[in-house]
Amino acid sequence: MANVVVVGAQWGDEGKGKIVDWLSERADVIARFQGGHNAGHTLVIDGKVYKLSLLPSGIVRGGKLSVIGNGVVLDPWALGEEIAKLRGQGVDITPDSLMIAENTSLILPIHGELDRAREQVNTIAKIGTTGRGIGPAYEDKVGRRAIRVADLADDKTLELRISRLLTHHNALRKGLGLAEIDAAALKAQLLAIAPEVLPYAAPVWKVLNEKRKSGKRILFEGAQGSLLDVDFGTYPFVTSSTTTAGMAASGTGMGPGAIDFVLGIVKAYTTRVGEGPFACELDDEVGEHLATVGHEKGTVTGRNRRCGWFDAVLVRQTCAINGVNGIAFTKLDVLDGLEELKICVAYELDGKRLDYLPTAAEEQARVTPVYETMKGWSESTVGARSWNDLPAEAIKYVRRVEELIDCPVAMLSTSPEREDTILVTDPFAD
């Protein structure tokens, strides 16, 4: 059976939540493979709105196994709050429906405090972090001093892990003028939250491989977007994890052969949150239209998103890096009513034409977009469920995007409602 990876192919906020929910009905397992509670998904099901940050989108669907993989960094307190909120909305969450990889690294209160303190003193070039401790938690993971889910089950191991962690953090905090962390107090906090996390702990790598061998369909769910990838994003204005499709394998304990189809989620225009270069950004009436009609505010942070024209250069690049087989094209309806549309087809830098985004941050900030202009449409595309429901100019726009990014459209979304979707290619088809 086919296994599908869903990744954002821009700077995040592409509408992954709806697409993953749409696909989750056909999947048996939905596995989250990277990121933390700094990114969010909004699901609208039968008029009911669910806002998720840590939990995989499949958790709101009965009869599915949701998995938080080892590539995620987990804030156990945020997890507890999210579970409680969803239970309040009638969602049943048990160890039969949710599993957390035992080797998942934890985000602690000291991580968020450090995140915010460093951003505050960094007056030269702010990263635009959400301040939720994601970066510091990943730093501790690669620094081999993280506390992991499995450590919560053993008092002696936990004490050793805390000692090693604070040797580093207390020295760092002293330099930032922060008070030292008391080891006993941190241990008490972790022991108090442990009973809320440990019932879900499992050898996820083993469970997933067994599910695959038995023919179950697995949907791998990424957070954020490819342009925030720590290697291939607009560094240093990126997140601290690998957000591209290859992480689906290492972030859950499966081999790359487990991936059969990569679906890239792409918005019909471009947005980003926080700092960093954005060649196609619009500070005019069109930008205001995109922000207003598209309801461009972050699910988790509430921050306004910066908006601009569709950047085919960037999406062609992320499709190649991810090995995207097809894209899910979202928010086409936001372009309704615009007389003229523009697509970035190349960049200019120092008199040269580029068909890719340069790596150097200084050059990324100086590229200027080369636009191709297309005619817009006045008819509404909201709720369209077949090509026949779309205006001719909207179809031309979609087809031109396919040509420019060298990747076909597999799905087309025309509203937040999950059924308002045009299926072109079934990602789960064998």
TORKOL-726788 format. One record per residue (C-alpha): residue in three letters; x, y, z. Coordinates in Angstrom, 1 decimal. Layout:
<nodes>
NODE  type    east   north      up
NODE   ALA       X       Y       Z
...
</nodes>
This chain:
<nodes>
NODE  type    east   north      up
NODE   MET     0.0     0.0     0.0
NODE   ALA     1.2     3.5    -0.7
NODE   ASN     2.6     5.7     2.1
NODE   VAL     2.4     9.5     1.7
NODE   VAL     4.5    12.3     3.0
NODE   VAL     2.9    15.8     3.3
NODE   VAL     5.3    18.7     3.4
NODE   GLY     4.9    22.5     3.1
NODE   ALA     6.6    23.7    -0.1
NODE   GLN     6.8    27.4     0.9
NODE   TRP     7.3    29.2     4.3
NODE   GLY     4.6    27.2     6.1
NODE   ASP     0.9    28.1     6.6
NODE   GLU     0.1    26.5     3.2
NODE   GLY    -3.0    24.8     4.4
NODE   LYS    -1.5    21.4     5.4
NODE   GLY    -4.1    20.8     8.1
NODE   LYS    -7.0    20.6     5.8
NODE   ILE    -5.1    18.4     3.2
NODE   VAL    -3.8    16.1     5.9
NODE   ASP    -7.3    15.8     7.3
NODE   TRP    -8.7    15.1     3.8
NODE   LEU    -6.1    12.3     3.3
NODE   SER    -6.3    10.9     6.8
NODE   GLU    -9.7     9.4     6.1
NODE   ARG    -7.9     7.0     3.7
NODE   ALA    -4.9     6.4     6.0
NODE   ASP    -4.6     4.0     8.9
NODE   VAL    -1.7     5.8    10.7
NODE   ILE    -0.9     9.6    10.8
NODE   ALA     2.7    10.3    11.9
NODE   ARG     4.1    13.7    12.8
NODE   PHE     7.9    13.7    12.1
NODE   GLN     9.4    17.0    13.1
NODE   GLY     9.0    20.4    14.7
NODE   GLY     7.3    21.3    17.9
NODE   HIS     4.3    23.3    19.1
NODE   ASN     5.5    26.5    17.3
NODE   ALA     3.5    25.5    14.2
NODE   GLY    -0.2    25.0    14.0
NODE   HIS    -2.9    23.4    11.8
NODE   THR    -6.5    24.5    11.7
NODE   LEU    -9.1    21.9    10.8
NODE   VAL   -12.7    22.7     9.9
NODE   ILE   -14.9    19.6    10.2
NODE   ASP   -18.7    19.9     9.8
NODE   GLY   -18.4    23.5    10.8
NODE   LYS   -16.4    22.7    13.9
NODE   VAL   -12.9    24.3    14.2
NODE   TYR   -10.0    22.4    15.7
NODE   LYS    -6.6    24.0    16.3
NODE   LEU    -3.7    21.7    16.6
NODE   SER     0.0    22.3    17.4
NODE   LEU     1.6    19.1    18.5
NODE   LEU    -1.0    16.4    17.8
NODE   PRO    -1.2    14.9    14.3
NODE   SER    -4.3    16.0    12.3
NODE   GLY    -5.6    12.5    12.3
NODE   ILE    -6.4    12.6    16.1
NODE   VAL    -9.8    14.1    15.4
NODE   ARG   -10.7    11.1    13.2
NODE   GLY   -11.9     8.0    15.0
NODE   GLY   -10.2     4.6    14.3
NODE   LYS    -6.9     6.1    13.4
NODE   LEU    -3.5     5.8    15.1
NODE   SER    -1.8     9.1    15.6
NODE   VAL     2.0     9.1    16.2
NODE   ILE     4.4    11.7    17.4
NODE   GLY     7.8    10.7    16.0
NODE   ASN    11.3    11.0    17.4
NODE   GLY    12.0    13.9    15.1
NODE   VAL     9.6    16.1    17.1
NODE   VAL    10.6    18.1    20.2
NODE   LEU     7.8    17.7    22.7
NODE   ASP     6.7    20.2    25.3
NODE   PRO     4.8    17.8    27.7
NODE   TRP     2.9    20.7    29.3
NODE   ALA     1.7    22.0    26.0
NODE   LEU     0.7    18.5    25.0
NODE   GLY    -1.4    18.1    28.2
NODE   GLU    -3.2    21.4    27.5
NODE   GLU    -3.9    20.4    23.9
NODE   ILE    -5.2    17.0    24.8
NODE   ALA    -7.5    18.6    27.5
NODE   LYS    -8.8    21.1    25.0
NODE   LEU    -9.6    18.5    22.3
NODE   ARG   -11.3    16.3    24.9
NODE   GLY   -13.4    19.3    25.7
NODE   GLN   -14.4    19.3    22.1
NODE   GLY   -15.5    15.7    22.3
NODE   VAL   -12.3    14.1    20.8
NODE   ASP   -11.4    10.7    22.4
NODE   ILE    -7.6    10.5    23.0
NODE   THR    -6.2     7.3    24.5
NODE   PRO    -3.0     5.2    24.2
NODE   ASP    -4.8     3.2    21.5
NODE   SER    -5.2     6.4    19.4
NODE   LEU    -2.0     8.2    20.3
NODE   MET     1.6     7.1    20.5
NODE   ILE     4.7     9.1    21.3
NODE   ALA     8.2     7.8    20.4
NODE   GLU    10.2     6.9    23.5
NODE   ASN    13.3     8.6    22.1
NODE   THR    11.5    12.0    21.6
NODE   SER    13.4    14.9    23.2
NODE   LEU    11.5    17.2    25.6
NODE   ILE    11.1    20.9    25.5
NODE   LEU    11.5    22.3    29.1
NODE   PRO    10.5    25.7    30.6
NODE   ILE    14.2    26.6    30.5
NODE   HIS    14.2    26.3    26.7
NODE   GLY    11.5    28.8    26.2
NODE   GLU    13.1    31.2    28.7
NODE   LEU    16.4    30.9    26.9
NODE   ASP    14.8    31.3    23.5
NODE   ARG    13.2    34.6    24.5
NODE   ALA    16.2    35.9    26.3
NODE   ARG    18.5    35.4    23.4
NODE   GLU    16.1    37.0    20.9
NODE   GLN    15.7    40.0    23.2
NODE   VAL    19.5    40.6    23.4
NODE   ASN    20.0    39.9    19.7
NODE   THR    19.5    43.5    18.5
NODE   ILE    21.6    43.1    15.3
NODE   ALA    19.5    40.5    13.4
NODE   LYS    16.5    39.0    15.0
NODE   ILE    15.5    35.5    13.8
NODE   GLY    11.8    35.9    14.4
NODE   THR    11.5    32.9    16.8
NODE   THR     8.2    32.1    18.4
NODE   GLY    10.0    31.9    21.8
NODE   ARG     8.6    28.5    22.5
NODE   GLY    12.0    26.8    23.1
NODE   ILE    12.1    24.8    19.9
NODE   GLY    15.6    25.9    18.9
NODE   PRO    17.3    25.4    22.3
NODE   ALA    15.6    22.0    22.6
NODE   TYR    17.0    20.8    19.3
NODE   GLU    20.4    22.2    20.4
NODE   ASP    20.4    20.1    23.5
NODE   LYS    19.4    17.1    21.4
NODE   VAL    22.4    17.3    19.1
NODE   GLY    24.5    18.3    22.1
NODE   ARG    23.6    15.0    23.7
NODE   ARG    22.3    16.5    26.8
NODE   ALA    18.5    16.3    26.1
NODE   ILE    16.0    14.7    28.4
NODE   ARG    13.8    12.3    26.5
NODE   VAL    10.4    10.7    27.0
NODE   ALA    11.9     7.4    28.2
NODE   ASP    14.0     9.2    30.9
NODE   LEU    10.8    10.2    32.7
NODE   ALA    10.2     6.5    33.7
NODE   ASP    13.4     6.2    35.7
NODE   ASP    14.2     8.4    38.7
NODE   LYS    18.0     7.8    38.7
NODE   THR    18.4     8.3    34.9
NODE   LEU    16.4    11.5    35.1
NODE   GLU    18.6    12.9    37.8
NODE   LEU    21.7    12.2    35.7
NODE   ARG    20.2    13.8    32.7
NODE   ILE    19.2    16.9    34.6
NODE   SER    22.7    17.2    36.1
NODE   ARG    24.3    17.1    32.6
NODE   LEU    21.7    19.5    31.2
NODE   LEU    22.1    22.1    33.9
NODE   THR    25.9    22.0    33.7
NODE   HIS    25.5    23.6    30.3
NODE   HIS    22.4    25.7    30.9
NODE   ASN    23.4    27.4    34.1
NODE   ALA    26.7    28.5    32.7
NODE   LEU    24.8    29.9    29.7
NODE   ARG    22.2    31.6    31.9
NODE   LYS    24.8    33.3    33.9
NODE   GLY    26.2    35.0    30.8
NODE   LEU    22.7    36.2    30.0
NODE   GLY    22.0    37.5    33.5
NODE   LEU    19.4    34.8    34.3
NODE   ALA    19.1    33.0    37.6
NODE   GLU    20.4    29.5    37.9
NODE   ILE    17.9    26.6    37.6
NODE   ASP    17.4    24.5    40.7
NODE   ALA    17.9    20.8    39.8
NODE   ALA    15.5    19.5    42.4
NODE   ALA    12.7    21.9    41.3
NODE   LEU    13.1    20.9    37.6
NODE   LYS    13.0    17.2    38.6
NODE   ALA     9.8    17.7    40.6
NODE   GLN     8.2    19.4    37.6
NODE   LEU     9.1    16.5    35.3
NODE   LEU     8.0    13.9    37.7
NODE   ALA     4.7    15.7    38.1
NODE   ILE     4.0    15.8    34.3
NODE   ALA     5.4    12.2    33.6
NODE   PRO     2.1    10.4    34.3
NODE   GLU     0.4    12.5    31.6
NODE   VAL     3.1    11.5    29.0
NODE   LEU     4.3     8.0    29.8
NODE   PRO     1.0     6.2    29.0
NODE   TYR     1.5     7.2    25.3
NODE   ALA     5.2     6.2    25.1
NODE   ALA     6.0     3.4    22.7
NODE   PRO     8.8     2.1    20.4
NODE   VAL     7.2     4.0    17.5
NODE   TRP     9.8     2.8    15.0
NODE   LYS     8.8    -0.8    15.7
NODE   VAL     5.1    -0.1    15.5
NODE   LEU     5.3     1.7    12.3
NODE   ASN     7.4    -0.9    10.6
NODE   GLU     5.0    -3.6    11.6
NODE   LYS     2.1    -1.5    10.3
NODE   ARG     3.8    -1.1     7.0
NODE   LYS     4.5    -4.8     6.7
NODE   SER     0.9    -5.6     7.4
NODE   GLY    -0.2    -3.3     4.5
NODE   LYS    -1.4    -0.3     6.5
NODE   ARG    -1.4     3.1     4.9
NODE   ILE     0.8     5.6     6.7
NODE   LEU     0.5     9.4     6.3
NODE   PHE     3.6    11.3     7.3
NODE   GLU     2.8    14.9     8.4
NODE   GLY     5.4    17.6     8.5
NODE   ALA     5.1    21.0    10.2
NODE   GLN     6.1    24.5     8.9
NODE   GLY     7.5    24.7     5.4
NODE   SER    10.5    23.7     3.3
NODE   LEU    11.8    27.3     3.1
NODE   LEU    12.3    27.2     6.9
NODE   ASP    14.5    24.1     6.7
NODE   VAL    17.7    24.5     8.7
NODE   ASP    19.8    23.5     5.6
NODE   PHE    17.8    24.6     2.6
NODE   GLY    15.7    27.5     4.0
NODE   THR    16.5    31.2     4.1
NODE   TYR    19.2    30.7     6.8
NODE   PRO    19.4    32.0     9.5
NODE   PHE    15.7    32.9     9.4
NODE   VAL    14.7    29.3     9.6
NODE   THR    13.5    26.8    12.2
NODE   SER    15.9    24.4    14.0
NODE   SER    14.8    21.1    12.3
NODE   THR    14.8    19.5     8.9
NODE   THR    11.4    20.3     7.4
NODE   THR    11.8    18.4     4.1
NODE   ALA    10.4    15.1     3.0
NODE   GLY    13.5    13.0     3.9
NODE   MET    12.9    13.8     7.6
NODE   ALA     9.8    11.6     7.4
NODE   ALA    12.0     8.5     7.4
NODE   SER    14.6     9.5    10.1
NODE   GLY    12.0    11.4    12.2
NODE   THR     9.9     8.2    12.7
NODE   GLY    12.4     5.4    12.5
NODE   MET    11.5     4.1     9.1
NODE   GLY    13.7     3.7     6.0
NODE   PRO    13.4     6.0     3.0
NODE   GLY    11.9     3.0     1.1
NODE   ALA     8.7     3.5     3.2
NODE   ILE     7.9     6.7     1.2
NODE   ASP     5.9     6.2    -1.9
NODE   PHE     4.5     9.6    -2.7
NODE   VAL     5.5    13.1    -1.6
NODE   LEU     2.7    15.7    -1.7
NODE   GLY     3.9    19.3    -1.5
NODE   ILE     1.4    21.8    -0.2
NODE   VAL     1.5    25.1    -2.1
NODE   LYS    -0.6    28.2    -1.5
NODE   ALA    -1.8    30.1    -4.6
NODE   TYR     0.2    33.1    -3.5
NODE   THR     3.1    33.4    -1.0
NODE   THR     3.2    34.2     2.7
NODE   ARG     5.7    34.1     5.5
NODE   VAL     5.7    34.9     9.2
NODE   GLY     8.6    36.6    11.0
NODE   GLU    11.9    38.0     9.8
NODE   GLY    13.9    37.2     6.6
NODE   PRO    14.0    37.9     2.9
NODE   PHE    10.8    37.8     0.9
NODE   ALA    11.4    39.0    -2.7
NODE   CYS     7.7    39.0    -3.8
NODE   GLU     6.3    40.8    -0.7
NODE   LEU     3.6    43.3    -1.4
NODE   ASP     2.9    46.4     0.7
NODE   ASP     0.0    47.7    -1.4
NODE   GLU    -3.7    47.1    -1.9
NODE   VAL    -3.1    43.6    -3.4
NODE   GLY    -1.1    42.6    -0.3
NODE   GLU    -3.9    43.9     1.9
NODE   HIS    -6.4    41.9    -0.1
NODE   LEU    -4.4    38.7     0.2
NODE   ALA    -4.0    39.2     4.0
NODE   THR    -7.6    40.1     4.6
NODE   VAL    -9.4    37.6     2.3
NODE   GLY    -6.9    34.9     3.2
NODE   HIS    -7.3    35.5     7.0
NODE   GLU    -3.5    35.5     7.2
NODE   LYS    -2.8    35.2    10.9
NODE   GLY    -0.7    32.5    12.5
NODE   THR    -2.7    29.6    14.1
NODE   VAL    -0.3    29.5    17.1
NODE   THR     1.2    32.9    17.4
NODE   GLY    -1.5    35.1    16.0
NODE   ARG     1.1    37.1    14.2
NODE   ASN     0.2    38.7    10.9
NODE   ARG     1.6    37.0     7.8
NODE   ARG     3.5    38.9     5.2
NODE   CYS     1.9    38.4     1.8
NODE   GLY     3.0    38.5    -1.9
NODE   TRP     2.6    37.1    -5.4
NODE   PHE     3.2    33.4    -6.1
NODE   ASP     7.0    32.7    -6.4
NODE   ALA     7.5    29.9    -8.9
NODE   VAL    11.3    30.0    -8.5
NODE   LEU    11.1    29.1    -4.8
NODE   VAL     8.4    26.4    -5.3
NODE   ARG    10.3    24.8    -8.2
NODE   GLN    13.3    24.7    -5.9
NODE   THR    11.5    23.1    -3.0
NODE   CYS     9.7    20.6    -5.2
NODE   ALA    13.1    19.4    -6.4
NODE   ILE    14.6    19.2    -2.9
NODE   ASN    11.7    17.3    -1.5
NODE   GLY    11.3    15.0    -4.5
NODE   VAL     7.6    16.2    -4.8
NODE   ASN     5.4    13.9    -6.9
NODE   GLY     2.5    16.3    -6.9
NODE   ILE     1.3    19.4    -5.2
NODE   ALA    -1.9    20.3    -3.4
NODE   PHE    -2.7    23.8    -4.5
NODE   THR    -4.6    25.7    -1.8
NODE   LYS    -6.4    29.0    -1.3
NODE   LEU    -7.1    29.6    -5.0
NODE   ASP   -10.3    31.3    -3.9
NODE   VAL    -8.3    34.1    -2.3
NODE   LEU    -7.4    35.4    -5.8
NODE   ASP   -11.0    35.8    -6.8
NODE   GLY   -11.8    39.3    -7.9
NODE   LEU    -8.2    40.4    -8.7
NODE   GLU    -8.1    41.9   -12.3
NODE   GLU    -4.5    41.0   -12.8
NODE   LEU    -2.2    38.3   -11.3
NODE   LYS     1.6    38.1   -11.3
NODE   ILE     3.9    35.1   -11.0
NODE   CYS     7.6    35.4   -10.2
NODE   VAL     9.4    33.4   -12.9
NODE   ALA    13.0    34.4   -12.2
NODE   TYR    15.2    36.7   -10.1
NODE   GLU    17.6    39.4   -11.1
NODE   LEU    20.8    40.0    -9.1
NODE   ASP    23.5    42.4   -10.1
NODE   GLY    22.3    42.4   -13.7
NODE   LYS    22.1    38.6   -13.9
NODE   ARG    19.0    36.5   -14.3
NODE   LEU    18.7    33.6   -11.8
NODE   ASP    16.3    30.6   -11.9
NODE   TYR    17.0    29.7    -8.2
NODE   LEU    17.4    31.4    -4.8
NODE   PRO    21.1    31.9    -4.0
NODE   THR    22.4    30.5    -0.8
NODE   ALA    24.1    33.6     0.6
NODE   ALA    21.8    35.6     2.9
NODE   GLU    23.1    38.9     1.6
NODE   GLU    22.2    37.9    -2.0
NODE   GLN    18.8    36.5    -0.9
NODE   ALA    18.0    39.9     0.5
NODE   ARG    19.0    41.7    -2.8
NODE   VAL    17.3    39.6    -5.5
NODE   THR    14.4    41.3    -7.3
NODE   PRO    11.6    39.3    -8.8
NODE   VAL    10.9    39.0   -12.6
NODE   TYR     7.2    38.8   -13.0
NODE   GLU     4.9    37.3   -15.6
NODE   THR     1.5    38.9   -15.7
NODE   MET    -1.8    37.0   -16.2
NODE   LYS    -5.4    38.0   -16.4
NODE   GLY    -7.4    37.4   -13.3
NODE   TRP   -11.1    36.4   -12.9
NODE   SER   -14.2    37.9   -11.4
NODE   GLU   -16.2    34.7   -10.8
NODE   SER   -16.0    32.9    -7.4
NODE   THR   -14.1    29.7    -7.1
NODE   VAL   -15.2    29.1    -3.5
NODE   GLY   -16.4    25.6    -3.0
NODE   ALA   -15.5    24.3    -6.5
NODE   ARG   -15.3    20.5    -6.6
NODE   SER   -14.5    19.9   -10.3
NODE   TRP   -12.6    21.6   -13.1
NODE   ASN   -15.9    22.5   -14.7
NODE   ASP   -16.7    24.7   -11.6
NODE   LEU   -13.6    26.9   -12.2
NODE   PRO   -13.4    30.0   -14.4
NODE   ALA   -11.3    29.6   -17.5
NODE   GLU    -8.7    32.1   -16.3
NODE   ALA    -8.3    30.3   -13.0
NODE   ILE    -7.6    27.0   -14.8
NODE   LYS    -5.0    28.9   -17.0
NODE   TYR    -3.4    30.2   -13.8
NODE   VAL    -3.1    26.7   -12.3
NODE   ARG    -1.8    25.2   -15.5
NODE   ARG     0.9    27.9   -15.8
NODE   VAL     2.0    27.3   -12.2
NODE   GLU     2.4    23.6   -13.1
NODE   GLU     4.6    24.5   -16.0
NODE   LEU     6.8    26.9   -14.0
NODE   ILE     7.4    24.6   -11.0
NODE   ASP     7.8    21.5   -13.1
NODE   CYS     5.4    19.6   -11.0
NODE   PRO     1.7    18.6   -11.5
NODE   VAL    -1.2    19.5    -9.4
NODE   ALA    -2.5    16.5    -7.6
NODE   MET    -5.2    18.2    -5.5
NODE   LEU    -6.8    21.7    -5.6
NODE   SER    -8.4    23.3    -2.6
NODE   THR   -11.1    26.0    -2.9
NODE   SER   -12.1    26.6     0.7
NODE   PRO   -11.3    25.6     4.3
NODE   GLU   -14.0    22.9     4.1
NODE   ARG   -12.4    19.5     3.5
NODE   GLU   -14.9    18.4     0.8
NODE   ASP   -14.2    21.5    -1.3
NODE   THR   -11.3    19.8    -3.0
NODE   ILE   -10.7    18.7    -6.6
NODE   LEU    -8.8    15.4    -6.7
NODE   VAL    -6.6    15.1    -9.8
NODE   THR    -4.2    12.3    -8.7
NODE   ASP    -4.8    10.1    -5.7
NODE   PRO    -1.6    10.1    -3.6
NODE   PHE    -2.6     6.8    -2.0
NODE   ALA    -3.0     5.0    -5.3
NODE   ASP    -0.8     1.9    -5.5
</nodes>
